[in-house]
C-alpha cells in the first residue's frame, strides 16, 4: 500500500498532530516503507504452520491458581471519598 500526501495529512489530523509541510514528505516515505514491510509479511506462506502457544518448544505458560488472595476493602476505601451513593463514587461533571 502506498501513501500520498493527503493520506499523511489525514492520519495527522485524526491523531491530532500538527505537521509542518517539510515533515509530511518524510512521513510519506517512512510510513510507506513500514506498510510495505507489513505487506511482505502478509504474503508469506503460512499454510500448514500451527500457531504457537509459547515461542520456545516444549515450554508452557506458567499460570497461577485462580483464587482470591485479598479481602474486600471496598467499604474501607469509600470512607475516604467525598461523595458515595449506592456503592459508587460520585464525581463532578466535567463534560457540558
N, CA, C and O atoms as a GROMACS GRO file, in nm:
protein
  384
    1UNK      N    1   0.086  -0.118   0.000
    1UNK     CA    2   0.000   0.000   0.000
    1UNK      C    3   0.089   0.123   0.000
    1UNK      O    4   0.179   0.136   0.083
    2UNK      N    5   0.063   0.211  -0.090
    2UNK     CA    6   0.142   0.334  -0.096
    2UNK      C    7   0.059   0.450  -0.039
    2UNK      O    8  -0.062   0.456  -0.056
    3UNK      N    9   0.128   0.538   0.028
    3UNK     CA   10   0.063   0.654   0.087
    3UNK      C   11   0.102   0.778   0.009
    3UNK      O   12   0.211   0.787  -0.047
    4UNK      N   13   0.011   0.872   0.006
    4UNK     CA   14   0.045   1.001  -0.055
    4UNK      C   15   0.030   1.111   0.050
    4UNK      O   16  -0.003   1.085   0.165
    5UNK      N   17   0.053   1.231   0.008
    5UNK     CA   18   0.050   1.346   0.099
    5UNK      C   19  -0.086   1.360   0.169
    5UNK      O   20  -0.092   1.389   0.288
    6UNK      N   21  -0.194   1.339   0.096
    6UNK     CA   22  -0.328   1.353   0.154
    6UNK      C   23  -0.351   1.249   0.263
    6UNK      O   24  -0.415   1.278   0.364
    7UNK      N   25  -0.299   1.125   0.242
    7UNK     CA   26  -0.315   1.021   0.344
    7UNK      C   27  -0.244   1.060   0.474
    7UNK      O   28  -0.300   1.046   0.582
    8UNK      N   29  -0.122   1.111   0.462
    8UNK     CA   30  -0.045   1.150   0.580
    8UNK      C   31  -0.113   1.267   0.651
    8UNK      O   32  -0.120   1.269   0.774
    9UNK      N   33  -0.162   1.363   0.576
    9UNK     CA   34  -0.232   1.476   0.638
    9UNK      C   35  -0.359   1.430   0.709
    9UNK      O   36  -0.392   1.482   0.815
   10UNK      N   37  -0.430   1.333   0.651
   10UNK     CA   38  -0.550   1.280   0.716
   10UNK      C   39  -0.514   1.204   0.843
   10UNK      O   40  -0.581   1.220   0.945
   11UNK      N   41  -0.410   1.122   0.838
   11UNK     CA   42  -0.365   1.049   0.957
   11UNK      C   43  -0.324   1.147   1.066
   11UNK      O   44  -0.358   1.128   1.183
   12UNK      N   45  -0.251   1.251   1.030
   12UNK     CA   46  -0.208   1.352   1.128
   12UNK      C   47  -0.329   1.423   1.189
   12UNK      O   48  -0.331   1.450   1.309
   13UNK      N   49  -0.428   1.452   1.108
   13UNK     CA   50  -0.549   1.519   1.160
   13UNK      C   51  -0.621   1.427   1.257
   13UNK      O   52  -0.666   1.472   1.363
   14UNK      N   53  -0.634   1.299   1.222
   14UNK     CA   54  -0.701   1.203   1.311
   14UNK      C   55  -0.625   1.185   1.442
   14UNK      O   56  -0.686   1.165   1.547
   15UNK      N   57  -0.492   1.190   1.435
   15UNK     CA   58  -0.409   1.175   1.554
   15UNK      C   59  -0.388   1.308   1.627
   15UNK      O   60  -0.318   1.313   1.728
   16UNK      N   61  -0.447   1.412   1.576
   16UNK     CA   62  -0.434   1.546   1.634
   16UNK      C   63  -0.288   1.590   1.640
   16UNK      O   64  -0.243   1.646   1.740
   17UNK      N   65  -0.215   1.565   1.530
   17UNK     CA   66  -0.076   1.606   1.519
   17UNK      C   67  -0.065   1.723   1.424
   17UNK      O   68  -0.130   1.726   1.319
   18UNK      N   69   0.016   1.818   1.460
   18UNK     CA   70   0.042   1.932   1.372
   18UNK      C   71   0.175   1.908   1.302
   18UNK      O   72   0.280   1.914   1.364
   19UNK      N   73   0.169   1.881   1.173
   19UNK     CA   74   0.290   1.856   1.094
   19UNK      C   75   0.320   1.976   1.007
   19UNK      O   76   0.231   2.037   0.948
   20UNK      N   77   0.449   2.008   1.000
   20UNK     CA   78   0.492   2.113   0.907
   20UNK      C   79   0.496   2.053   0.767
   20UNK      O   80   0.503   1.931   0.752
   21UNK      N   81   0.491   2.138   0.666
   21UNK     CA   82   0.492   2.091   0.527
   21UNK      C   83   0.616   2.009   0.495
   21UNK      O   84   0.609   1.912   0.420
   22UNK      N   85   0.732   2.048   0.552
   22UNK     CA   86   0.855   1.975   0.523
   22UNK      C   87   0.860   1.838   0.591
   22UNK      O   88   0.938   1.753   0.548
   23UNK      N   89   0.780   1.815   0.694
   23UNK     CA   90   0.777   1.686   0.763
   23UNK      C   91   0.692   1.583   0.689
   23UNK      O   92   0.718   1.463   0.699
   24UNK      N   93   0.593   1.627   0.616
   24UNK     CA   94   0.499   1.537   0.550
   24UNK      C   95   0.569   1.443   0.453
   24UNK      O   96   0.539   1.324   0.450
   25UNK      N   97   0.661   1.494   0.375
   25UNK     CA   98   0.731   1.411   0.276
   25UNK      C   99   0.809   1.299   0.345
   25UNK      O  100   0.811   1.186   0.295
   26UNK      N  101   0.871   1.328   0.458
   26UNK     CA  102   0.943   1.225   0.532
   26UNK      C  103   0.851   1.116   0.583
   26UNK      O  104   0.886   0.998   0.580
   27UNK      N  105   0.733   1.156   0.629
   27UNK     CA  106   0.637   1.057   0.678
   27UNK      C  107   0.578   0.974   0.565
   27UNK      O  108   0.546   0.857   0.585
   28UNK      N  109   0.563   1.033   0.448
   28UNK     CA  110   0.514   0.956   0.332
   28UNK      C  111   0.610   0.841   0.306
   28UNK      O  112   0.566   0.728   0.286
   29UNK      N  113   0.740   0.869   0.304
   29UNK     CA  114   0.840   0.765   0.276
   29UNK      C  115   0.849   0.664   0.390
   29UNK      O  116   0.850   0.543   0.366
   30UNK      N  117   0.855   0.712   0.514
   30UNK     CA  118   0.873   0.624   0.629
   30UNK      C  119   0.753   0.532   0.649
   30UNK      O  120   0.768   0.410   0.660
   31UNK      N  121   0.634   0.589   0.655
   31UNK     CA  122   0.515   0.506   0.676
   31UNK      C  123   0.489   0.416   0.556
   31UNK      O  124   0.439   0.304   0.572
   32UNK      N  125   0.522   0.462   0.437
   32UNK     CA  126   0.507   0.379   0.318
   32UNK      C  127   0.596   0.256   0.324
   32UNK      O  128   0.554   0.147   0.286
   33UNK      N  129   0.720   0.273   0.373
   33UNK     CA  130   0.810   0.158   0.383
   33UNK      C  131   0.765   0.061   0.492
   33UNK      O  132   0.781  -0.060   0.478
   34UNK      N  133   0.709   0.113   0.601
   34UNK     CA  134   0.657   0.026   0.708
   34UNK      C  135   0.540  -0.055   0.654
   34UNK      O  136   0.532  -0.176   0.678
   35UNK      N  137   0.449   0.009   0.584
   35UNK     CA  138   0.335  -0.064   0.528
   35UNK      C  139   0.380  -0.164   0.422
   35UNK      O  140   0.319  -0.269   0.406
   36UNK      N  141   0.487  -0.132   0.349
   36UNK     CA  142   0.542  -0.226   0.252
   36UNK      C  143   0.596  -0.350   0.320
   36UNK      O  144   0.577  -0.461   0.269
   37UNK      N  145   0.663  -0.333   0.433
   37UNK     CA  146   0.713  -0.448   0.509
   37UNK      C  147   0.599  -0.534   0.560
   37UNK      O  148   0.606  -0.657   0.554
   38UNK      N  149   0.495  -0.471   0.611
   38UNK     CA  150   0.378  -0.546   0.658
   38UNK      C  151   0.315  -0.622   0.541
   38UNK      O  152   0.270  -0.735   0.559
   39UNK      N  153   0.312  -0.562   0.425
   39UNK     CA  154   0.260  -0.630   0.306
   39UNK      C  155   0.342  -0.752   0.270
   39UNK      O  156   0.288  -0.855   0.230
   40UNK      N  157   0.475  -0.742   0.284
   40UNK     CA  158   0.561  -0.858   0.258
   40UNK      C  159   0.531  -0.971   0.358
   40UNK      O  160   0.524  -1.087   0.319
   41UNK      N  161   0.514  -0.937   0.483
   41UNK     CA  162   0.482  -1.039   0.584
   41UNK      C  163   0.346  -1.104   0.556
   41UNK      O  164   0.327  -1.223   0.580
   42UNK      N  165   0.254  -1.025   0.504
   42UNK     CA  166   0.121  -1.076   0.474
   42UNK      C  167   0.125  -1.178   0.359
   42UNK      O  168   0.041  -1.268   0.353
   43UNK      N  169   0.222  -1.164   0.269
   43UNK     CA  170   0.234  -1.255   0.156
   43UNK      C  171   0.308  -1.384   0.191
   43UNK      O  172   0.316  -1.475   0.108
   44UNK      N  173   0.363  -1.393   0.311
   44UNK     CA  174   0.439  -1.513   0.350
   44UNK      C  175   0.346  -1.634   0.355
   44UNK      O  176   0.233  -1.625   0.403
   45UNK      N  177   0.394  -1.748   0.304
   45UNK     CA  178   0.315  -1.871   0.302
   45UNK      C  179   0.314  -1.933   0.442
   45UNK      O  180   0.418  -1.979   0.490
   46UNK      N  181   0.198  -1.935   0.505
   46UNK     CA  182   0.185  -1.993   0.639
   46UNK      C  183   0.098  -2.118   0.638
   46UNK      O  184   0.053  -2.162   0.744
   47UNK      N  185   0.074  -2.174   0.521
   47UNK     CA  186  -0.009  -2.296   0.513
   47UNK      C  187   0.064  -2.410   0.583
   47UNK      O  188   0.183  -2.432   0.561
   48UNK      N  189  -0.008  -2.482   0.665
   48UNK     CA  190   0.048  -2.596   0.736
   48UNK      C  191   0.128  -2.561   0.859
   48UNK      O  192   0.186  -2.650   0.922
   49UNK      N  193   0.134  -2.437   0.896
   49UNK     CA  194   0.207  -2.396   1.017
   49UNK      C  195   0.106  -2.377   1.130
   49UNK      O  196   0.012  -2.299   1.118
   50UNK      N  197   0.128  -2.449   1.240
   50UNK     CA  198   0.037  -2.440   1.353
   50UNK      C  199   0.073  -2.319   1.440
   50UNK      O  200   0.191  -2.288   1.457
   51UNK      N  201  -0.027  -2.251   1.494
   51UNK     CA  202   0.001  -2.139   1.584
   51UNK      C  203   0.074  -2.188   1.709
   51UNK      O  204   0.052  -2.301   1.754
   52UNK      N  205   0.160  -2.104   1.764
   52UNK     CA  206   0.236  -2.142   1.883
   52UNK      C  207   0.173  -2.082   2.008
   52UNK      O  208   0.129  -1.967   2.008
   53UNK      N  209   0.170  -2.161   2.116
   53UNK     CA  210   0.124  -2.110   2.244
   53UNK      C  211   0.240  -2.049   2.321
   53UNK      O  212   0.220  -1.967   2.410
   54UNK      N  213   0.362  -2.089   2.286
   54UNK     CA  214   0.482  -2.039   2.352
   54UNK      C  215   0.594  -2.036   2.248
   54UNK      O  216   0.604  -2.129   2.168
   55UNK      N  217   0.678  -1.934   2.247
   55UNK     CA  218   0.781  -1.926   2.143
   55UNK      C  219   0.891  -2.031   2.156
   55UNK      O  220   0.962  -2.057   2.058
   56UNK      N  221   0.907  -2.091   2.272
   56UNK     CA  222   1.010  -2.193   2.290
   56UNK      C  223   0.943  -2.330   2.297
   56UNK      O  224   0.853  -2.353   2.377
   57UNK      N  225   0.988  -2.420   2.212
   57UNK     CA  226   0.927  -2.553   2.204
   57UNK      C  227   0.939  -2.627   2.337
   57UNK      O  228   1.042  -2.622   2.404
   58UNK      N  229   0.832  -2.697   2.374
   58UNK     CA  230   0.832  -2.778   2.494
   58UNK      C  231   0.800  -2.702   2.622
   58UNK      O  232   0.787  -2.764   2.727
   59UNK      N  233   0.786  -2.573   2.616
   59UNK     CA  234   0.754  -2.495   2.735
   59UNK      C  235   0.609  -2.452   2.730
   59UNK      O  236   0.550  -2.438   2.623
   60UNK      N  237   0.552  -2.430   2.846
   60UNK     CA  238   0.414  -2.383   2.851
   60UNK      C  239   0.406  -2.264   2.946
   60UNK      O  240   0.498  -2.238   3.024
   61UNK      N  241   0.298  -2.193   2.938
   61UNK     CA  242   0.276  -2.075   3.019
   61UNK      C  243   0.251  -2.116   3.164
   61UNK      O  244   0.164  -2.199   3.191
   62UNK      N  245   0.326  -2.058   3.256
   62UNK     CA  246   0.301  -2.085   3.397
   62UNK      C  247   0.184  -1.999   3.443
   62UNK      O  248   0.187  -1.877   3.430
   63UNK      N  249   0.082  -2.062   3.494
   63UNK     CA  250  -0.036  -1.991   3.539
   63UNK      C  251  -0.054  -2.011   3.688
   63UNK      O  252  -0.028  -2.119   3.741
   64UNK      N  253  -0.098  -1.906   3.756
   64UNK     CA  254  -0.126  -1.920   3.899
   64UNK      C  255  -0.269  -1.966   3.917
   64UNK      O  256  -0.352  -1.953   3.827
   65UNK      N  257  -0.297  -2.019   4.034
   65UNK     CA  258  -0.433  -2.064   4.065
   65UNK      C  259  -0.526  -1.943   4.071
   65UNK      O  260  -0.487  -1.837   4.119
   66UNK      N  261  -0.646  -1.960   4.022
   66UNK     CA  262  -0.744  -1.852   4.021
   66UNK      C  263  -0.818  -1.851   4.155
   66UNK      O  264  -0.933  -1.895   4.163
   67UNK      N  265  -0.752  -1.801   4.258
   67UNK     CA  266  -0.812  -1.797   4.391
   67UNK      C  267  -0.804  -1.654   4.445
   67UNK      O  268  -0.715  -1.578   4.407
   68UNK      N  269  -0.896  -1.619   4.534
   68UNK     CA  270  -0.898  -1.487   4.596
   68UNK      C  271  -0.786  -1.483   4.699
   68UNK      O  272  -0.776  -1.570   4.785
   69UNK      N  273  -0.702  -1.380   4.690
   69UNK     CA  274  -0.590  -1.368   4.784
   69UNK      C  275  -0.603  -1.247   4.875
   69UNK      O  276  -0.527  -1.236   4.971
   70UNK      N  277  -0.696  -1.157   4.848
   70UNK     CA  278  -0.714  -1.038   4.930
   70UNK      C  279  -0.860  -1.026   4.971
   70UNK      O  280  -0.950  -1.074   4.902
   71UNK      N  281  -0.882  -0.960   5.084
   71UNK     CA  282  -1.018  -0.939   5.131
   71UNK      C  283  -1.079  -0.817   5.062
   71UNK      O  284  -1.006  -0.733   5.009
   72UNK      N  285  -1.212  -0.808   5.064
   72UNK     CA  286  -1.282  -0.696   5.002
   72UNK      C  287  -1.268  -0.573   5.091
   72UNK      O  288  -1.314  -0.574   5.206
   73UNK      N  289  -1.207  -0.468   5.040
   73UNK     CA  290  -1.186  -0.344   5.115
   73UNK      C  291  -1.264  -0.227   5.055
   73UNK      O  292  -1.231  -0.111   5.076
   74UNK      N  293  -1.368  -0.261   4.980
   74UNK     CA  294  -1.448  -0.159   4.911
   74UNK      C  295  -1.501  -0.055   5.009
   74UNK      O  296  -1.486   0.065   4.986
   75UNK      N  297  -1.564  -0.098   5.118
   75UNK     CA  298  -1.623  -0.005   5.214
   75UNK      C  299  -1.515   0.080   5.280
   75UNK      O  300  -1.536   0.199   5.305
   76UNK      N  301  -1.400   0.022   5.308
   76UNK     CA  302  -1.290   0.096   5.369
   76UNK      C  303  -1.242   0.207   5.276
   76UNK      O  304  -1.220   0.319   5.321
   77UNK      N  305  -1.225   0.176   5.148
   77UNK     CA  306  -1.178   0.276   5.053
   77UNK      C  307  -1.280   0.386   5.031
   77UNK      O  308  -1.243   0.501   5.009
   78UNK      N  309  -1.408   0.354   5.038
   78UNK     CA  310  -1.510   0.456   5.015
   78UNK      C  311  -1.526   0.551   5.133
   78UNK      O  312  -1.588   0.656   5.118
   79UNK      N  313  -1.470   0.518   5.247
   79UNK     CA  314  -1.476   0.610   5.361
   79UNK      C  315  -1.398   0.739   5.332
   79UNK      O  316  -1.430   0.844   5.388
   80UNK      N  317  -1.298   0.731   5.246
   80UNK     CA  318  -1.217   0.848   5.214
   80UNK      C  319  -1.277   0.935   5.103
   80UNK      O  320  -1.232   1.047   5.082
   81UNK      N  321  -1.376   0.884   5.034
   81UNK     CA  322  -1.435   0.956   4.922
   81UNK      C  323  -1.526   1.068   4.972
   81UNK      O  324  -1.597   1.050   5.070
   82UNK      N  325  -1.524   1.185   4.904
   82UNK     CA  326  -1.611   1.295   4.946
   82UNK      C  327  -1.759   1.263   4.928
   82UNK      O  328  -1.841   1.303   5.010
   83UNK      N  329  -1.795   1.191   4.820
   83UNK     CA  330  -1.934   1.156   4.796
   83UNK      C  331  -1.944   1.014   4.745
   83UNK      O  332  -1.872   0.974   4.652
   84UNK      N  333  -2.035   0.937   4.807
   84UNK     CA  334  -2.059   0.799   4.767
   84UNK      C  335  -2.209   0.777   4.770
   84UNK      O  336  -2.279   0.822   4.860
   85UNK      N  337  -2.257   0.706   4.667
   85UNK     CA  338  -2.400   0.675   4.663
   85UNK      C  339  -2.417   0.536   4.603
   85UNK      O  340  -2.366   0.509   4.495
   86UNK      N  341  -2.488   0.448   4.671
   86UNK     CA  342  -2.517   0.312   4.626
   86UNK      C  343  -2.388   0.236   4.592
   86UNK      O  344  -2.384   0.158   4.497
   87UNK      N  345  -2.282   0.259   4.672
   87UNK     CA  346  -2.157   0.189   4.650
   87UNK      C  347  -2.074   0.244   4.536
   87UNK      O  348  -1.974   0.182   4.498
   88UNK      N  349  -2.112   0.360   4.480
   88UNK     CA  350  -2.040   0.420   4.367
   88UNK      C  351  -1.982   0.555   4.410
   88UNK      O  352  -2.039   0.623   4.495
   89UNK      N  353  -1.870   0.592   4.352
   89UNK     CA  354  -1.809   0.722   4.378
   89UNK      C  355  -1.880   0.828   4.294
   89UNK      O  356  -1.899   0.809   4.174
   90UNK      N  357  -1.918   0.938   4.356
   90UNK     CA  358  -1.983   1.048   4.286
   90UNK      C  359  -1.873   1.151   4.256
   90UNK      O  360  -1.804   1.199   4.346
   91UNK      N  361  -1.859   1.185   4.127
   91UNK     CA  362  -1.757   1.280   4.084
   91UNK      C  363  -1.825   1.396   4.013
   91UNK      O  364  -1.934   1.380   3.959
   92UNK      N  365  -1.759   1.514   4.011
   92UNK     CA  366  -1.818   1.628   3.942
   92UNK      C  367  -1.826   1.606   3.792
   92UNK      O  368  -1.741   1.538   3.733
   93UNK      N  369  -1.928   1.662   3.731
   93UNK     CA  370  -1.944   1.654   3.586
   93UNK      C  371  -1.839   1.743   3.520
   93UNK      O  372  -1.823   1.859   3.556
   94UNK      N  373  -1.767   1.686   3.421
   94UNK     CA  374  -1.662   1.764   3.354
   94UNK      C  375  -1.694   1.789   3.208
   94UNK      O  376  -1.622   1.864   3.142
   95UNK      N  377  -1.800   1.729   3.155
   95UNK     CA  378  -1.839   1.749   3.016
   95UNK      C  379  -1.974   1.819   3.014
   95UNK      O  380  -2.068   1.776   3.080
   96UNK      N  381  -1.980   1.926   2.939
   96UNK     CA  382  -2.106   2.000   2.932
   96UNK      C  383  -2.194   1.949   2.820
   96UNK      O  384  -2.304   2.000   2.800
   0.00000   0.00000   0.00000
